[in-house]
Amino acid sequence: MLSNLKGKRLYSILNSKCPKCHEGDFYLTKKTYDLKNFSKNHETCDKCGYRFEKEPGYFYGAMYVSYGLAIAFSVAIGVAILVLFPGASYKVYIAAILLGIIGLMPLTFRLSRVIWMNLFQHFDPNALQKKQNSAEK
């Protein structure tokens, strides 16, 4: 998916890939709505060895990203209701936004963590080669 974006942060974010090499998977499962395993991730990239959680509590900052995504989804749902159902009452807006936020929670969780990692790590096209060289020594 989106292979022409490889090397860009957007590629890593949308595919939940390692921010350093864009090859290794961040999450154990690709299924966002596997409610038993949606939050489980690898400790390191299996391709380049990049350690995903730099320190204990590293992903606490992802809560801010999650909040921003929830606001963006809420606004999008509100605008969709305004366009599709112009005469809707405020109760419809509240119910739709609450259901939308709850329904999109696994997606928001996963995206926020990958976005947070990509804020602090840039793509390294030589990451895989560096790991192979260090393994040979």
Residue, then its C-alpha position, 0 to 999 in steps of 0.5 A: m500500500l502506498s509504495n510510491l511514498k516509501g521514504k516519507r513519514l506518511y508511508s510509515i504512519l499509514n502502514s504502521k512500519c518502522p520509522k527508521c527503515h520502513e520495512g519492519d512492522f510496528y504492531l504484532t497484527k495488521k488487524t486494527y479491530d482485533l480487540k484482543n491484540f490491537s495494542k500489542n507491538h514489537e519491542t524492536c524492528d525485526k529488520c533494522g533493530y530499531r528500538f521502538e520504546k526508547e524509555p519507560g513511558y515513551f508513548y505517554g506523549a502519544m496521548y496528545v496526538s490521540y487527543g488531536l486525532a479524536i478532535a479531528f474525527s469529531v469535527a469530521i463527523g459533525v460536518a458530515i452530519l451537518v451536510l447530510f442531515p441539516g435539520a438534526s438536533y444536538k442529540v444526534y450530533i452528541a450520539a454520533i460523535l460519541l459512537g464515532i470516537i468509541g468506534l474509532m478508538p483502536l484506530t486512533f490508538r494505533l495511529s497516535r503511537v506511530i505518529w509519535m514515533n515518526l516525530f522523533q525518528h527520520f527515515d534512514p535508507n541505509a538502516l538495513q545495510k548498517k544492521q547487516n554490516s554490524a552483524e557481520k563483524 
